[in-house]
């Protein structure tokens, strides 16, 4: 499929606005031309202390990394999960992506199960907001309209796409990892792979203790940006679908003291007033975003404004997005308090601790999720099934090869940098899909260690059987073969 064809497919299940902005303007400073300076330094050779050795080292405690650590630990592997922040959950928690995308298909069947289903099931009452199970798949117009305002209905169909309390998600993720027997290491940034020929055999990391290393039989790169596989020399893709939000960046934020039911009534009953309100915000501030519901009626969630034209691998660009997002947070507060029903008593409670990055690198894998595979075909090496982006498509089979680098050994790469084309990345980057691929990567890593083989040589049927035992959903055709 050509890039031109891909760019016209768009994101079929959710329309959202994105804003093209001048990367750096007079309100801050002119971006420094880093290419002007060619100065370098030479880092002296030195011995690096080995902090630990393990079977499976997982880099990144986001949705994919957390699922991988739990799955591998439950299969008896000695697992270490390394995270640069002070919490697990990644963008689902630290990025305030509290609105978990669709986990049911267009018939209402729950297909994103396994780790994801157990994780959400462990959240306590009051920390999850979403439609009841009996409503999943409903096409009743009134029911769908009600849930559409609450980010849980698309194309006239009610879906299981809950909104969750970020602190409860952090805690549940932490306890699941520890209960699986994995070791947690916070405040550590994986910096460079430890190489043995063409295989990754650990990671050098930075922390307050200085530079250290963890050695491992298998490394799971769940950084979301492919930091480890890229630095190990694996090939990757950076092309985007310009018509989709999958390449935008922003810092999300929340306001408390709101009356979201009042706001939603206004939004549903007087859409022309909402449109004028949004237009006035754009005229005043340039970039403006509508408020979304959260897990509480008194808390509003802002997932944007989403900005394009910034490179999330460039610290200068990352800094500019943070600065702009924090300015926009206060500008939104001013406008909403003055003119939006339900916001008279609003106040800011949190800007996301993590930058909302949607795309940087995508692995060039042994396999991939591609646009042409949205036709209902079942991959023989299927390790997950994801809902399709629109009702006219069947569920999509995710191959094991999408987690395995073309040539690099010793590493698996689940999460938003999974091997796929730009159009498929529009949904493969989402939280539920990261849970799916992370779960599979953890199982495959543990089985590879047990068998003494590289990830590319793992028995896929054994992976499928283990996933099913851990509650994952696979296509009936794959289940039949795996059961033989």
N, C-alpha and C positions, 0 to 999 in steps of 0.2 A: 504493500500500500504506500502510495506516495505521501510525502509530508503535506502536499496541497489537499489531498483527499482527507487526510486525518484532521487537518485544521478546520474542515467544514463540518465535522461530525458534532463538535461541541459537547457540552455536558447535558445529557438528555433528561436527567431527573431533577435538576435544581438550577434555577436561574438566579444569578447573583451578580451584583454590579461590581466592577473593578475600575480603578482610576489610574490613568496614565499621568504621571507627574514628572516635572523636571527634577532630575535626581538631586541637584543641589542648587539652591537659589540664594538670593541676597539676604534672606531672613537668617541664615546661619553663616555659611562660609563657602568659598569655592572649594570644591573637592580637590585635594592635593593630587597632583599627577605623580603617582608612585613610580611610573616608568622612567621619570627623569633621573632619579638617583639609581646608579648601578652599584652602589657600595655594598659590599658583603663582608662578613666576618668568617673566620674559620673556627669551628668549634673543636677544641682539643679532644682527642680520644680519651675515654675514661671508662672505668668499670662501673656498671650499674647494678645495685643490689637487687636480688630477686626477692620480691615481696611475698610471693606465693606460687605454688604449682597446683594445677587442677586438671580435671578431664576436659571440662567445657568452660571457657571464659566467654561471658556475654558482655559486649560493650554497648551500653545504653539501656537505661531502665524505663523506656517508653512502653507503649502497648506491646510491640513486637518483642522487645527484650525481656519484659516481665513474663510474658507467656512462654518464651523459650526457656527461661531459667526454671520456671515451675515444671514444665513438661520434662526437661532433662533431669531435674532433681528427682522427680517421681519415678524415673526409670533407673535410679540408683547411681547416676553420675555424680562425681564431685564437681560442683558448680560454683563459680564465682560470678556475681553480677556487679559490674562496675558502672557507676552513674556519676556524672559531673555535678548534678544538683543535690539538694538535700531531701529529695523525695522521688518516688516512682510515679509512673503514669505518663510521663512525657507531655505531649501537647494536650492530652485528654485532661490533665490536671494542671500542670505548670503553664500550659498554653491557653487554658480556659476553654478548650474545645469540649464543653460540657454536654453539648448536643451531639450524642452518639448517632452516627448515620445508620441507615436502614440495615436491619439484621434479618428481616423477613423478605421473601420474594413477593412477586405481585399477586400470588394466590393467598398470601398470609402465612405461608409455611416458614418456620424458623430454620434457616439454613446456616447461619453463623452461630455455631454451638461450641462444644468443647470448653476450652478455657474461658471464652467470652461469656457463655451462658452461666458458667459457675461463678465467674467474677461478679457479674451483675446480680446474680441470685444471692450473693453474700452481702450486698449492700443493705443496710438496715432500713426499716420503714421510715418514710419521710425524706429519704435521700434520693429517690428515683421518681421522676414524673414522666408519665407516658400512658398511652392507651392500654386498656385491659386486654388480656389475651383474646377474649371473645370478639374484640373489634378488629383484630389484625386481618387485613385483607378486605375489610368492608368497603363497598363502593356506594353505600348510602350517601346521597348528596349532602344531607345536613350533617351527618357524622363526620364525613371527610372534610367539610368546610370548617367545622369546629376544630378538628385536629390539625388542619393545615395552618391555622393561626398559631399553633403550638408546635410547629416543626415536626409533625408526625403524620402527615398525609401528602402524597405527591401523585400527580396525574389522577386525582379523584379516588385514590386508594389509601386507606389507613395502613400505616406501617409501624413496626416496632423500632422506633428510633428515639429512645428515651433521653431525657436530660438529667444529669446526675450531679450530686454534691462533690466538688473536687477533693475536699479534705477526707471524706469517707472513701473515695476512690484511692487516694494515696495510702490510707491505712490498710484497706483490704488488700491492695497489691503487695504492700510490705509483708503483711502476715502470711499471705499465700506463698510468697517466695521463701520466707523463713521456715514455714511448716513443711515445705518441700525439701528442706535440708540444704538449701543453697546459702552461700555466704554473700552478704551485702557489703559493698565498699562504696560509700558516698564520697563526694567532694574529690573525685579523681577523674582526670581527663585523659582518655586514651590518645596517645600522641603518634606513635609509630609502631608498625608491625615488627615483630621479631621473626626473621626469615631463616628458613633452613632449605636452601635451594629454592624450589618453586612453591614451597609450602609455608603458610603462616603458622608459627608455633608459639605465639604469645604476643604480648603487647607491652611496649614501654609507655608508662603513664606519668603524668605530672600531678603533684599534690603539694600540700604544705610541707610534706616530708622530703620534697625534692623529687628527682627523677628515679623511678624504680621500674621493675618489670614483673609481669605475671606470665608464667609459662603455661601452655595448655596444649592438649592433644587436638582440640578443635576450637576455633574462635568463631563466635557468632557476632558479626558486625551488624548491630541494631542501632547504629548512630543516626539513622535516617538520612544521612548525607553521604554514606559510603566512605567515611573518612579512612577507615582501615583498608578496605579493599582497593581504594584508589591509590593510597600510599604504598600498597604492596605491588602495584603495577597492573592490576586488573583493568580491562577495558570497560568504559562506561559511556553512557549517552547523556547529553544535556539539552537536546532539542525539546521544544515545548509546543503545545497547541495554543496559539495566541488567542483563540476564541473562548478559552476556558479559564477558570480562576485557579487552576492547579499550579500556576507558577507565581502567584501573588504572595506578598508578605505584609504582615501588620502585627501589632501588639493588641490583643483583645483586652477588654476591660469590663468591669461591672459597676452598676450603681445600686445602692440599697435605698430604703425609704420610699419605694415605688408602689404603685397600685396597678399591677400588670393586668388584672381583669378589666379595670376601667380603660386602660390603654387599648387592650384587645377589642373591647366593645366599640370604641371609637374607630379603630382601624377597620373593623368588619362592617360597621354601620355607615361610616362616613369616609369612604376611600378617597373622595375628592379632596376632603380637608387634609387627610394624611399626605396626599400627593403635593398639595400646596405647602404643607409644613416641611416636607423633605426638600422641595425645590427652594424654599427660602433658606434652608440650611446650606444647600450647595451654593446658592448665590452669595451667602455671607462668608463661608469658610472654604469653599472649593470642593472639599471632600466631605461627604455626609452619609451616615449609615442609619438604618432603621434598627430599633430595639427588638431583641428576641426574648422569649421567655427563658427562665432558668428552672431549677428544681423548686423554687419558692415563688410565691405570688408577690413578694415584696422586693425581689431582686431582678434587675434587668441585665441582660447580657448583650454586649456589642462585639460582634465577630469581625469588625472592620472599623473604618474603611480599608478595603484591600487595595494595595498599591502595587503597580507593575513598574518595571524598569530598574529594579534593584537586584543585585546579585547577592544571595544569601551566603555565598562563600567569601565575600569581601567584607572585612570588618568595618571599613568606612561606610559601605552601604548599609550594613546591619545597624550601625550607630545612627545613621540618618533616619532609617525607618523607626527606630525607637524614639528618637526626638520628635519626629512628626506625629507619631501615634500618641505620645503623651500630651502634646499640644491639642490634638484632636479630641482627646478624652475630655479635657476641660472646656473646649468649645462646645462639644456635644452637651455637656452638663448645663451650660448656660442656656443653650437653645431649648433643650427639653424642659428644663425647669420653667422657662418663660412661656412656653406655648403648647406643650403636650399634656393632654389629660393623664392623670396618674403620676406625674413627675414633679409636682410642686414641692414635695418634701424630699426629693432625691439628693443623694450625696455619694461621692465616689468611695468605694471600699477596696478595690483592688485593680491594679493593672497587671497583666499576666507576667509572671517571673520569667517566662520563656517566650522568645520571639516566635511568632506564628509563621513558620517557614513551611511551604507546601511542596517545594521542588528544588533540588539542586542537581544531584546525580542520580542516574538509574543504571543499575548493573547491566552489563552485557553478559547474559547468562547462557547456560546450556539449552535452556528453553525460555519461553516468554509468554506473557498474556498479551495477545494481539487482537486488533479490531476484527480480523477475519475469523477469530475463534469465538465470536459472539453468536454463533449459529447453532448452538446446542451441542456441539461435538464434546465428547468426554475424553479428556486426555488419559492415556494409559498410566501415566505417572501422577495422576491427580492426587493432591494432598489437601485440597480445600474446594469448596463451592461458594461462590459469591453471588448475591443477587445481581441481576443485570441492571444497567443504568436506565432502562425504560421498559414499559410493559410490552412493547413489540418484540423484545428480545427474551430468549429463555435464560435460565441461570447459566453462569459461566464457570467452566472448569479451570482450576488453577494448577499448573503442573509443578512438580518438584524441581524440574530444571530451572524454573524462574528464581530459585534461591541459590543456585550453584554457579559460580563463575565459569566462564568458558574454559580457562586453563589453570587458574590459580587453585592450589590445593589447600586443605586445612581450614577452610573458611566457608561459612554459609551467610547469606545476606537477606534476611527477611525485613519487612517493614516498607516504608514509603519509597525506598530506593530499590525495590524489587525489580526484576527484569520484566519490562513491559514497554509498549509504545506510548507516546504522549497521550493519545486518546484514552487508552485503558488506564493510564495513570490517574485520570480524573476520579476514579473510584478506588483503585488499588492503593492509593495513598491514605485512605480514610482509616479511622480508628478500628472499626471492626475487621477490615481486611488486614491491618497490621497484627491484630490478635490472631487471625487465621494463619498467616505465614509464619509468625513467631512461634505459635504452637507446633507447627510442622517442623520448623528448624530445630527446636529443642529436642523433639523426638528423634529426628535424623542424627543430630549430633551425638546424643547418648548411644544410639544403636551403632553408629560408626565407631565410637570408642570401644564398645563391647566387642565388636567384630574385628577391631584392629584394622579398619579400612578407611580410606579417604571419603569425605562426604559424597563425591561423585560416584563412588562404588557401593554405597549403601543399598541394601535390598529394599527397593521401593515398596514391595508387597508387605514386608515387615513393618515399614513405616506406616502404611495404610492401616494395618491390623492394630498397631499400637495406638494410632490416632482414634480409631473407633472405640477401643477399650477406654480411652480417656474422654469419650463423649462427643467426638467430632462428627460432623455430618459429611458423608461422601455420597456420590451418585450411586444409585442402585446397581448400575453396571460394574462399578468399581468394587462395591461391597461383595457382589457375587464372585468376582475373581479373587478378591482378598480372602474370602472364606474357604477357597478350595485348598 
